[in-house]
Amino acid sequence: MKEQMIRFVSTIKYKMYILDAFPSIDRWKVPQIGPMIKNGTDPVAIDNVLVPPQNTYFMARKRYAQLIKDCGKKCVLIDYVPEFYQANTKTFRVFDKKGFSYFTTPSHLTPHGLEKIRHIWTDICRKL
């Protein structure tokens, strides 16, 4: 795999942007956010329903870190975790205070979610 990566990187003219792994959201629970907020459910409890604490995205992040290391300066890692991770509760907040979800499926952002991460892509575009 590493040899294929080296061969692939040699064909990159400028930069390759790689989106880092992000935990999967339980898409079947997304419609329940609004009613849970309305009923006064603790947002941290909602976080844990949507993104279970035992989520296994950590191994993928390790693989991507190695990929970036092997790729060198031609690869740029894009990370959404800082935008959604709540360090004080150690949960991922994938909805706003009103109960609007940032995700429609485990990996697709809503228009509301796109606005939350827009600054990341704006910064990338500025550097091009």
N, C-alpha and C positions, 0 to 999 in steps of 0.2 A: 504494500500500500504506500509506503514511504517513497519508493522509487516512482510510482505513478504520480504522486504528489509533486515530486521534484520535476518530473517531465511536464506536468500540467503548469506549474508555476513558471517554467521557462517560456511558456507561450503567452503569459500575461504581459501586456504592453505597459500598463500603468499600475493599477491597483485592483485587488479583488476584495470585495466586502463580504464578510461572513457574519450572519446573524447567529449569535451565541444561543445555546440551548436555554429554554425557558420552561418552567413547569407546565404541565397540561392542566387545563381547566375542565372541570366536569360540566360539559355543555348542557347536560340535562337538568342541572341545578340552576343555570343562569336565569330562567324565568321565575325562579323562586326568590330572587334577590329583593325585588320590590315589595312583595308581601311580607318578607322577613323584616325588612327595614320598617315597614308600616306597623308591624306588630311589636316593634321595640327590641328585636333580637340584637344581641351584642354583635357589633360588626366583626369582632375577632372570631366569633363562632361562625359567622357567615364565611369569613376568609377560609376557615378550616373545612367547611363544607365544599367550597368551590375548588380549593387547592389543598388536598389532604397533606398533612405534614410529612408523611412518608413518601412523598413524590420522589421519583427516581431520576430526575434530570441531572443529578450531580455527575454521573459517569459520562454523560454526553458533554458536559462542560469541560471535563478533564481531557476528553478526546479533542475538543475544539482548541483548547489551550495548547496542546501538543501540535496540532495542525498549524496554528499561528506561529509557534516557535519554529517549526520546520520551514514554513513559508518565508519567514523573514519580513523585510520591509515592504514587500509587495502586497501583503495581506493586512487587512484592517478588521478587527473584531468589533461588532456592534452588539451592545448589551442592553437589553430592556430591564434586567433585574433591578438596577438602581431606581428605576421609575416606579416600580410596583412593590418592592419589598419594604416591609415595615420593620425596621430593626428593633424597635421597642417591643413589638409583639411577636417577632420572628414569624410573621405571616405575609402572604402576598395579598395586597388589596387590589382587586381587579374590578372595582366598582367605585362610584363616587358617593358623596354623602346623601344624595337623593335616591340612590339605588340604581343608577344607570350603569350598566355593565360596559366595560372597556373591550370585552371579547364576545364574539358570537359563537365561536367554536373553540376547541383547544388551542388553535393557532391563528385565528383570524380576528383582527381588530374591528371594532365598530367605528363609525365615523368619530364618535366621542373618544374612543381609544386612540385613533390616529392623531387627534389633536393633542393628546397627552404626550405622545412621542415625536410630534412634528419637529421639535427643536433639535432632536438628534439628527434627523435627515437634513434639516436646514443647515446645521453645522457642517455636515459632510459635503453638501452642495457648495457651501462657501469655500471649502478647501480645494474644490476641483479646479 
